[in-house]
Amino acid sequence: MAPRLFIDSDRHRVTSGMMTLSLSKPLRALVPSLWVSSLPRNAIGFSFERGKRAVAIGCFLMGANALLAAILYPAAGLVGVVISVWLVGSTGALMVATGLRPLAFVKPLCSGCRLLPIIQEHEAIHLAGEASDDEVWKLMRTRHSCESLRLHGDPSICWFCPIPKRLSEH
């Protein structure tokens, strides 16, 4: 039992300060770029870049959006401005928020899964600076296994969940 407690306390250290949001329909309607990011079936969780670079990219998107809105206003009126702010500005604002506080997004089905802590840990490693998904899974395999998480034959794990497959790889 002691190794399990170490893993749990270590996972808390890795994910501390990170906020996890479910990709609900209202959130995806508010920020349309989240629809595109959540399209791949095996993307059960994802995050935008964080830190100063994310804030800079988000500010650039919001500034470019303000310029685009100003250009669109004479031709498209207020409707064009609102659509521009909705499509581009919301993504920029979300990137600024992600740059200031780490945010991870999880598909609604996965937000109630018992593997949510594993998904959060995976996204926290990405947010800590590791861009390569293969490297993150290599690290995850040193910390977890299908046996330690009792994944084989668990009917509550969705058929498309990539976690058992990725933990089984060598």
Helices and strands as residue ranges (DSSP letters): H 2-15, E 19-22, H 25-30, H 33-37, E 45-46, H 52-84, I 85-89, H 90-100, E 103-106, G 110-112, H 116-127, H 133-143, H 162-168
